[in-house]
């Protein structure tokens, strides 16, 4: 594994980005986002992952995470491997107008890389950025929650379903689908 993808201290909040190959817009259907929710919650419960903030964009996800029970890069590797299989299966089994194109694309990427067996859904790595000051943490949490507005998907952070914003909003008792541990 390249040094630029290693996390020195998994217990320090780390901003990561996990991207679909060639920035394919995959997360446009609830079924795919539900797989991410379930997989993150599994990693939280079984692998010691703490998710502090997140957003699913159409072609990538941003997370602020820590891992107290193991190395963060191992948890993320397992998350990517599991979600890749589940997402490909969902593409094959659920109504999807782009099914043939998506499967061809992910199959081509697997053949091109030579490292994946049938399909390669995620780009290599996850670009970790250690958030070792309160200023860095605040900046990245705000960046994550503002991302859907920047992309012109919604007008207000609270309107975006696939984000941890609601867990940070005061006097809001409708929380997101992932078991988030807010940083404040």
N, C-alpha and C positions, 0 to 999 in steps of 0.2 A: 504494500500500500504506500502510495506517495506520502511524503512528509506533510504536504499541504492539506491532506485530508485527516491527519491524526489530531486527536484532541489530547492536550497535555494533562488537563485535570477535568475529568468528567463531572465533578461536583460543582463546577463553576457554570453559571448559566451561559449557554452557547447558542448563538444564532446560526441556524443552518437552512440551506435551500436544497430541496430535492426536486429535480427537474425531469420531466418526461423527455425521451429522446427527440431531438429536433424540435423541441418546444411544441409538440403535438397537443392540441386542445382536447384533452381527454375528459377533464372533470367538469363536464357540462350536463351530466345526468346524475340525479340523486343516488342511483344504485352504486355509482363509482365512489362518490363521497362517503356513502355509508360504509363501504369497505375500508376506507381510510380511518373513519371514526372507530370502527370495531377493532382494527389492527392497532391503532394508537392506544385504545383502552386496554387491549391485551398486553401490550408492552408496558403499560403503566402497572397493571396488576401483577404480571408474571416476570417481568424483566427489570423492574426497578427504575423505569423511566419516569421522570417528572416532566410534564408538559406545562410550561408557564404561559405560553401564548402561541397561537397558530392562525394560519389562514390557508385555505385551499384556493388557489387561483386556477384558471382553466388548464394551464400547462405545467404548473409547479406548485409546491407547497413551501411555506416558510414556517419555521418552528423556533421557539426558544425553549431549550430543554436542558436537563441535567440527568445524570445517571449515577445513582449511588451504589447500585448493586453490581455494576460491571462497567466495562469500557463503552463509552458512547458509540464509538465507531462500530463495535460489534452489534449493539442493539439496532443501530440504523441499518447495518448490512442485513440483519435478519428481517427487519421491517420491510426493506425494499424487496428482498427475495420473496417473502410471503405475499406482499401486496401485488407484486408482479404476477404471480400465479393466479391469485384471486381475481385480479382485474381482467386478465386475459380470459379466464373462464366466464366472467360476467359478460364480456364482449361477445363471446361465443353463444351464450345462453339467453341473453335478454334482447329485447328489441333494440336494434342499433342500425341506423341507416348507413353508417360508415363502417360496418363490420368488416367487409372484405378489405377495404383500404387499410384500416387499422391493423388487422392481422398480417397483411402483406408487409406493411411498414415495420412492425415489430419483428417479424420473421427476417426481413432484410437486415435490420440492425443486428440481430443475433448472428447471422452469417458473416456480416461485415466485421464484427468485433472478434468472432471466433471464440468468445468466452462463454456465451450463453448457448444453451442447448437448442431451444425452439424459438423463443421470443425474448427480445430485450426491450423492456419497457422504460426503464430508468437510465438516465445518463450516469456515468461513473462519478463517484465522489458525492460530496454534499456541502462543500465549501464552509467549514466551521469558522465562526468568528467568536472568540472569547469575549464575554461581556463582563469585564472586571471592574467597572465603575457604575455608579447609579446613573450617571449621565448617558452612558452607552446603553444601559438597560432601557431607560425611558425612551431613548431615540428609536431603538429597534422595536419595542412594543408598539409605539405610535406608528412606525413605518408599516408594521404588519397589519394593524387595524385600518390604516388609511389606504392600503393597497387596492381594495375594491373600488374606492372612490377615484383613485388615480387612473384606474383602468376603465372608468365610466360604466361600472356594472351597477352601482347604487349611488344614491345621493348622500346617505348618512351611514356611518359605520354600523350602527345598530340594526340596519336593515339587511345586512349580509349574513346569511345563515351559517356559512361555512367558515366561521371565525370565532375567536375567543373573546371578542369585544364585549359581549353581554356579561361575561364573568368579571369584567373590569368596571362596568357601568354601575354607578351608585343606585341603590334602591331598585335594582332589577332582580327579580326572583325567577326569571326564565333563563336558565343557563344553557350553554352549548352542549353538544352531544359528546364531547370529549371531557374526561375528568381533569380539568385544568386546575393547577395550583398557581393562582395569581401571585405576582411578585410584589404587589402592594395591595 
